[in-house]
């Protein structure tokens, strides 16, 4: 009888231990799942917030989302270069933005708002101020200045200024580039 009681006690303890371990593992696993769920929910919320902030970004006059405070020398070079294409004669032209008051004014404001230390700020300001006054008498030289500062080959160098009729034809037959 003692032997049976001993076996029964040991078996009961074994079963109780097994149940205890199972409950503990389930508890730990359950809280780990809860923690993982919380992290995933936080990550999902962060992604949603980032997506919403992208949606709230205002489109700039060039159709992109770069803001004035983030404009760099490269941005100013590209915008001025591509806008100058409507008025310059060159063997090759890649990219085009039509010159508009809105774009010129936005870039001028950008010179004051950018947080980037611009190497070409004085040149950009001089060009844009002339353009704001509808003075395009030096646009071929201005094109070459920004073109050469980009390290481009000379195959696209401006060789003159288009006539008004040539400019209108260029605008009508050339599609503006889109920002990525």
Secondary structure as the mmCIF struct_conf table of DSSP 4:
data_model
#
loop_
_struct_conf.conf_type_id
_struct_conf.id
_struct_conf.beg_label_comp_id
_struct_conf.beg_label_asym_id
_struct_conf.beg_label_seq_id
_struct_conf.end_label_comp_id
_struct_conf.end_label_asym_id
_struct_conf.end_label_seq_id
HELX_RH_AL_P HELX_RH_AL_P1 UNK A 2 UNK A 56
BEND BEND1 UNK A 57 UNK A 57
HELX_LH_PP_P HELX_LH_PP_P1 UNK A 58 UNK A 60
TURN_TY1_P TURN_TY1_P1 UNK A 61 UNK A 62
BEND BEND2 UNK A 63 UNK A 64
HELX_RH_3T_P HELX_RH_3T_P1 UNK A 68 UNK A 70
HELX_RH_AL_P HELX_RH_AL_P2 UNK A 73 UNK A 84
TURN_TY1_P TURN_TY1_P2 UNK A 85 UNK A 87
STRN STRN1 UNK A 88 UNK A 90
BEND BEND3 UNK A 91 UNK A 91
HELX_RH_AL_P HELX_RH_AL_P3 UNK A 101 UNK A 113
BEND BEND4 UNK A 116 UNK A 116
BEND BEND5 UNK A 119 UNK A 120
HELX_RH_AL_P HELX_RH_AL_P4 UNK A 121 UNK A 132
TURN_TY1_P TURN_TY1_P3 UNK A 133 UNK A 134
TURN_TY1_P TURN_TY1_P4 UNK A 137 UNK A 138
HELX_RH_AL_P HELX_RH_AL_P5 UNK A 139 UNK A 149
TURN_TY1_P TURN_TY1_P5 UNK A 150 UNK A 151
HELX_RH_3T_P HELX_RH_3T_P2 UNK A 154 UNK A 156
STRN STRN2 UNK A 158 UNK A 161
HELX_RH_AL_P HELX_RH_AL_P6 UNK A 164 UNK A 173
HELX_LH_PP_P HELX_LH_PP_P2 UNK A 175 UNK A 177
#
